[in-house]
Amino acid sequence: MRPLQVLIIGAGLGGLTAAACLRRAGFAVRVYEQAPVLGEVGAGIQISPNAVKVLRQIGVAAALDAVAVRPLALEGRDWQSGQVLNRIELGDAFVRTYGAPYYHVHRADLHALLVAAVQRLAPDAICLGARCVGVEAAGERVRVRFANGTAAEGDVVVGADGIHSVVRHSLFGPEAPRFTGMVAFRATVPLARLPAGLIERKGYNWMGPHHHFVHYLLRRGTLVNCVGVCEQDHWRLESWSTEGDLRELRAEFTGWHPTIQALIAAMDRCFKWALYDREPMPRWTCGRVTLLGDACHPMLPFLAQGACMAIEDAYVLARCLQTHAGVEAALQAYEAARKPRVSQVQLGARARGQRLHLADPAAIAERNARFAQDPDFRQREMDWIYRYDVVAEFGPLAAPLTPARHETP
Ligand SMILES: Cc1cc2nc3c(=O)[nH]c(=O)nc-3n(C[C@H](O)[C@H](O)[C@H](O)COP(=O)(O)OP(=O)(O)OC[C@H]3O[C@@H](n4cnc5c(N)ncnc54)[C@H](O)[C@@H]3O)c2cc1C
């Protein structure tokens, strides 16, 4: 019997984690990435314990700990006064409660760790310059077509090709993601450019009318990742590499706390990115093809969970293929296991955006009073997300080989 062959479209954080989990589970994998070179954008990402538990299973957690920052706390603050409105402590008690630390990491560093993990497990698995243009059933197999006219066949295809997924389009037809009316300005700033002591080892989330501003440390505390989100109906370009205008960013955050002014003043450049999401999709799977990560559940970044959910998806997909007899049943089980949780996170991220951007003074006063009366509000709100343990829920990946892991000869 030959091992099941899984073709993954997209070598982003989700696709690479899937490749490592599937390989670790004993399957043959190929990853097809449209970009001619591997890489990620120069920005930060927050990785919470629910995702760290998966990264441990593919041997990435120790290296993550070496390159990332472990923040002491996450703080919500008032945009003008700087008053701390809510706080999640991330110290030893947090690690004991959730079974893993919370990290702030450079996306390129996490991406490189995942590439290395895939290359350790399956040295030639990643094919670059391979832009998928369509997927179709081919008897008991699935065929993937590429822009250069070539094709590949496998037993299973996983579309991990992001918010504009071609695989999704092939399965379910065209449907544009929803522009949320929000745009994010992103930048990184060397900590050495800022006054000593201004930025502590914490995640800061400053809340103001129609805007919020997030910043946290990366790369052992040498770099500050900044994300300023504002509401703009006219800007719709979704691209990690579109240069923003620092004057525009400064104007959007006029009157904000001096810390925000200092961060913007220290920036050389910024990038501007329109924020899209989707309604939860009714289906992710069709026959032997399924979707993963932003391809099926793009979400606003306001719970910092888009990549964490893709990482969880990857693990559950591998376990379902390991434990269910028959590919189609396994993919249906994966979708059924994941959809309720990620749909709730998608909708939760949207709701949090509204709360962060309150502009009516009475509504702001009511929100802040609620935070003051209930200091654990934020942690309680995130508890069900952080506490989730895919390994406990679905079992370890390195289970003994069973017939369900193999297709017919
Ligand atoms: C401002 C902002 C902040 C965020 N912060 C966080 C955070 O703190 N924590 C968190 O968990 N999430 C965060 N997210 C969300 C996170 O970035 C995404 O959810 C995550 O990157 C999705 O990963 P993915 O692998 O599914 O898709 P992507 O990262 O989009 O990767 C898709 C890959 O597929 C490739 N591809 C696309 N089309 C094709 C094709 N046709 N053929 C071959 N390859 C193709 C692409 O080149 C890419 O490499 C944030 C998002 C934004 C916008």
The ligand as a Gaussian input file, in Angstrom:
#p B3LYP/6-31G(d) Opt

LIG

0 1
 C       -3.245000      43.393000      10.250000
 C       -3.341000      41.921000      10.531000
 C       -2.885000      41.420000      11.740000
 C       -3.010000      40.038000      12.034000
 N       -2.590000      39.582000      13.245000
 C       -2.761000      38.275000      13.572000
 C       -2.325000      37.764000      14.831000
 O       -1.778000      38.511000      15.651000
 N       -2.513000      36.445000      15.114000
 C       -3.106000      35.595000      14.217000
 O       -3.265000      34.393000      14.533000
 N       -3.522000      36.046000      12.988000
 C       -3.353000      37.347000      12.659000
 N       -3.752000      37.815000      11.423000
 C       -4.377000      36.874000      10.473000
 C       -3.326000      36.043000       9.736000
 O       -2.398000      36.892000       9.109000
 C       -3.979000      35.152000       8.687000
 O       -5.136000      34.554000       9.215000
 C       -3.007000      34.065000       8.244000
 O       -1.859000      34.619000       7.662000
 C       -3.695000      33.107000       7.268000
 O       -2.774000      32.124000       6.867000
 P       -3.070000      31.219000       5.599000
 O       -1.886000      30.312000       5.499000
 O       -4.433000      30.644000       5.697000
 O       -3.123000      32.231000       4.372000
 P       -1.999000      33.207000       3.778000
 O       -1.097000      33.697000       4.835000
 O       -2.739000      34.210000       2.965000
 O       -1.139000      32.258000       2.838000
 C       -1.632000      31.822000       1.595000
 C       -0.458000      31.333000       0.750000
 O       -0.967000      30.792000      -0.447000
 C       -0.261000      31.306000      -1.548000
 N       -1.192000      31.293000      -2.691000
 C       -2.270000      32.101000      -2.885000
 N       -2.886000      31.778000      -4.026000
 C       -2.186000      30.750000      -4.573000
 C       -2.329000      29.986000      -5.770000
 N       -3.326000      30.230000      -6.629000
 N       -1.437000      28.981000      -6.026000
 C       -0.410000      28.725000      -5.153000
 N       -0.217000      29.440000      -4.021000
 C       -1.098000      30.432000      -3.723000
 C        0.146000      32.706000      -1.118000
 O        1.233000      33.193000      -1.886000
 C        0.494000      32.452000       0.342000
 O        1.833000      32.026000       0.490000
 C       -3.603000      39.168000      11.091000
 C       -4.044000      39.675000       9.851000
 C       -3.907000      41.032000       9.576000
 C       -4.387000      41.537000       8.248000

